[in-house]
Each structure stands twice: as C-alpha cells, then as structure tokens.
C-alpha cells in the first residue's frame, strides 16, 4: 500500500497539468482607480500573490520583464539611479546568459531581480517538478554572478497561471507578482515614440499601481524619466516589491510608545 501511495505521489509530481489555463488580464481603468480583475483577485490572494498595493497610499512600483536585451536596459538603469527609484526586473535564462553585466548592475544598484523562468514555458502545461527546475535554474544562475542569493517574486511566463500553479509555486517559496498597469510595449518594430508610452501609463495611473514595462522598448526607456518626474509632481512616491510585501504582511502601521 505504501509503495502505491509513493508511486501516485511521484506521478502527480511529474505529470503535466490538465487544468485550464488563465491569462492575467483586465479592463483598463482610466478613472484613476484600481482595475477590477474579477475572480482573479481572490485566486492570487489565496496564495499570497498580488497585482497592486491595496493600502491606498500614493506609491508606484516599477517592474520590468527582461526576456532578452535590446540595448535599452542601461538607459533604464541610468534613469532609475539618477532619480533614486527602485525597480524589479524579472529575468529569464536567456537574459542571464546574454547580459550578465546588466544583471550585476541591477543588484549592485539596489534593485530586485525576480524569476521569470529559465525557458519561458507555459507553467499550466508543466509538471511541478518541471516548474521547480525552471525556477531553481534562474535563482542559482543569478546567485552565481550577483550578490542576490535568493528570490521571492515570480512573474509567470506569458502571464499564464491557474490555481494549481499558484499553489505549487507558493509551496516552492515564490509569490506571484502580477500588475495593474500595462500596455502593448514589447513589439520592437512598432515603437511609436516616448509620448505614446508616457500617455499609456499616465492615463491608467492610480495609487498603489504595479506597472509592467518591457526593457526592449525604446519608447519606455525614453519615457521613463518624464514618467517619474510627472508622477512626483502628482504626489506619488516609489517603492520596491519588498516594501509592498511588508505592507501585505503588516497592514497596520507599528506605533511606538
């Protein structure tokens, strides 16, 4: 009987998922409020994931997905350094191998490196063991070349997930970091000028926004400084995902007596 139970456990660990896939998405809110993500909200909250800072504070969180390098990440890092703004960069294996110096710079300058998987597969068709291999490989590779030795935040490849992948990755020690502001910015041959990126972000901006940008976008690199300046004019400050996580764990301020 024990052998049978062990065999079934191994099969469940290694067999691919059959459950349906969800794709993170929502209708943009252009009225200064948090977008309604419907049933996705409770799904990710159950496993400690987030897409926004619900505190109501005027804090913005910049996040970037880095699947490959297009020559603009240095410019992005220059602006973040000059403006003293933290960010999170979600990297793949390809990015780690092709741009190790940029990865080192991210960590050296105080940014968070998150896990975007090694080979960018659809996790909803992967086994738990395959997912673990993908995540472990990224974490180990980043630890080998930077001072960041662990990872907390995961952005699922393609924004695809379901209840099982949320559960499995949480068991593996990861927290899903989704987003509340995004637009089509990754098509490198269809860039439309920095004003386009600026307008797309500003028309959706709201307190607690987690902004997803791609560093392959020339528009984003050129718009970033103006975004930061304008957001500060509107009373916003900038936080790291670690700051956001602390707010989730400690939702009430600590008052010293």
C-alpha positions in Angstrom: 0.0 0.0 0.0 2.8 2.4 0.9 4.5 1.7 -2.4 1.3 2.5 -4.3 0.9 5.8 -2.4 4.5 6.7 -3.2 4.0 5.8 -6.9 0.9 8.0 -7.1 2.8 10.9 -5.4 5.6 10.7 -8.0 3.1 10.6 -10.9 1.3 13.7 -9.6 4.6 15.5 -9.2 5.9 14.7 -12.7 2.7 14.6 -14.8 1.7 17.8 -16.7 -1.3 19.7 -15.6 -4.7 19.1 -17.2 -6.5 22.0 -15.6 -7.5 25.0 -17.6 -5.1 28.0 -18.1 -5.9 31.6 -17.0 -4.3 34.6 -18.7 -3.8 37.6 -16.5 -5.8 40.5 -17.9 -8.3 43.2 -17.1 -10.1 46.1 -18.5 -8.0 49.3 -18.1 -9.3 51.8 -15.6 -8.7 55.3 -16.9 -10.6 57.0 -14.0 -7.7 56.9 -11.5 -8.8 53.8 -9.8 -7.6 50.2 -9.4 -8.8 48.0 -12.3 -11.3 45.3 -11.5 -9.6 41.9 -12.0 -12.7 39.9 -11.0 -12.3 36.4 -9.8 -8.5 36.6 -10.4 -8.1 38.7 -7.2 -9.2 36.1 -4.7 -7.4 33.4 -6.7 -4.0 35.0 -6.3 -4.6 36.4 -2.8 -5.2 32.8 -1.6 -1.6 32.1 -2.4 -0.2 35.5 -1.2 0.1 36.9 -4.7 -0.6 40.5 -5.6 -1.1 42.9 -8.5 -1.5 46.1 -6.7 -0.8 47.8 -3.3 -4.2 48.0 -1.7 -3.2 50.4 1.1 -4.5 53.5 -0.8 -1.1 55.2 -0.5 0.2 57.1 -3.5 3.0 54.7 -4.1 4.1 53.3 -7.5 6.0 50.1 -8.1 8.0 49.8 -11.4 8.6 46.3 -12.7 10.3 45.3 -15.9 10.2 42.0 -17.8 13.6 41.0 -19.3 13.4 38.1 -21.7 16.3 39.4 -23.8 18.4 42.5 -24.2 17.7 45.1 -26.9 20.2 47.8 -25.8 17.9 49.9 -23.6 18.4 48.5 -20.1 21.5 50.6 -19.4 19.4 53.7 -20.2 16.6 52.5 -17.9 19.1 51.8 -15.1 20.7 55.3 -15.6 17.3 57.0 -15.1 16.5 54.9 -12.0 19.8 55.7 -10.5 19.6 59.4 -11.2 16.1 59.6 -9.9 16.7 57.3 -6.9 13.8 55.0 -7.8 13.8 51.2 -7.1 12.5 48.6 -9.5 12.1 44.9 -10.0 13.5 43.1 -13.1 12.1 39.7 -14.0 14.6 37.7 -15.9 14.8 34.6 -18.0 17.7 32.2 -18.6 18.4 33.8 -22.0 18.8 37.2 -20.3 21.1 35.9 -17.6 23.4 34.3 -20.2 23.4 37.2 -22.6 23.5 40.2 -20.3 25.3 39.2 -17.1 26.9 42.6 -16.6 23.5 44.3 -16.6 22.2 41.7 -14.1 25.1 42.6 -11.8 24.4 46.3 -12.2 20.7 45.8 -11.2 21.7 44.1 -8.0 24.6 46.4 -7.2 22.3 49.4 -7.6 19.7 48.0 -5.2 17.1 46.7 -7.5 15.2 43.4 -7.1 15.7 40.6 -9.6 12.7 38.4 -9.9 12.1 35.0 -11.5 10.5 34.8 -15.0 11.5 31.1 -15.5 14.5 29.8 -17.4 13.0 29.0 -20.8 9.6 30.8 -20.6 7.3 27.8 -20.8 3.6 27.7 -20.1 3.5 26.6 -16.5 -0.1 25.4 -16.8 1.1 22.6 -19.0 4.1 21.8 -16.9 4.6 19.4 -14.0 5.5 20.7 -10.6 9.0 19.2 -11.0 9.5 21.0 -14.3 8.4 24.3 -12.8 10.8 23.7 -9.9 13.7 23.1 -12.3 12.9 26.2 -14.3 12.8 28.4 -11.2 15.8 26.8 -9.4 17.9 27.3 -12.5 17.2 31.0 -12.6 17.7 31.5 -8.9 21.0 29.6 -8.9 22.4 31.4 -12.0 21.6 34.8 -10.6 23.2 33.8 -7.2 26.3 32.7 -9.1 27.0 36.1 -10.7 25.4 38.6 -8.3 25.1 39.3 -4.6 21.4 38.4 -4.6 21.3 34.8 -3.3 17.6 34.2 -3.0 14.4 35.0 -4.9 10.9 35.7 -3.6 9.0 37.2 -6.6 7.7 35.3 -9.6 6.2 36.6 -12.8 4.8 33.6 -14.6 5.8 33.3 -18.3 3.2 34.7 -20.6 1.1 35.8 -17.6 -0.4 32.3 -17.7 -1.5 30.6 -14.4 -4.2 28.6 -12.7 -5.0 27.6 -9.2 -2.6 24.6 -9.3 0.4 26.6 -10.5 -0.3 29.3 -7.9 -0.4 26.6 -5.2 2.8 24.8 -6.4 4.9 27.9 -6.8 3.9 29.2 -3.4 4.9 25.8 -2.0 8.3 26.4 -3.7 8.7 29.7 -1.9 7.5 32.1 -4.5 5.0 34.9 -4.5 3.3 35.8 -7.8 3.8 39.5 -8.8 1.2 40.5 -11.3 0.4 44.1 -12.4 -2.3 46.7 -12.5 -0.9 48.8 -15.4 0.4 47.6 -18.7 0.1 48.1 -22.4 1.5 46.6 -25.6 5.1 47.8 -25.5 7.1 44.7 -26.4 6.8 44.9 -30.2 10.2 46.3 -31.1 9.4 47.0 -34.7 6.2 49.0 -33.7 7.6 51.7 -31.4 5.6 54.9 -31.5 7.6 57.5 -29.7 8.1 58.1 -25.9 4.9 60.2 -25.7 2.9 57.0 -26.5 4.4 55.1 -23.6 4.1 58.1 -21.3 0.4 58.6 -22.2 -0.4 54.9 -21.8 0.9 54.8 -18.3 -0.4 58.2 -17.1 -4.0 57.5 -18.4 -4.1 54.4 -16.2 -2.2 55.6 -13.1 -3.7 55.1 -9.7 -2.4 54.8 -6.0 -0.6 51.6 -5.4 0.0 50.8 -9.1 2.3 47.9 -10.1 3.5 49.0 -13.5 4.7 46.4 -16.0 7.1 47.6 -18.7 9.5 45.8 -21.1 13.0 47.0 -21.4 13.1 46.0 -25.1 11.0 49.1 -25.7 12.8 52.2 -26.9 9.7 54.2 -26.0 9.8 53.1 -22.4 13.5 53.9 -22.0 12.9 57.4 -23.4 9.7 58.0 -21.4 10.8 56.7 -18.0 12.4 59.9 -16.7 9.4 62.0 -17.7 7.1 59.5 -16.1 9.0 59.7 -12.8 9.0 63.5 -12.8 5.3 63.8 -13.6 4.3 61.2 -11.0 6.3 63.0 -8.4 4.5 66.3 -9.3 1.2 64.5 -8.7 2.3 63.4 -5.2 3.5 59.9 -5.9 6.4 58.2 -4.3 8.2 55.0 -5.4 8.5 51.7 -3.6 10.1 48.3 -4.1 8.2 45.0 -4.2 9.7 44.2 -0.8 8.0 47.3 0.6 4.7 46.1 -0.9 5.2 42.7 0.7 5.8 44.2 4.1 2.6 46.2 3.7 0.7 42.9 2.9 2.2 41.2 5.9 1.9 44.1 8.3 -1.2 46.0 7.0 -1.3 48.2 10.1 1.4 50.7 11.0 3.6 50.0 14.0 3.1 52.7 16.6 6.0 53.2 19.1 5.0 54.1 22.6 
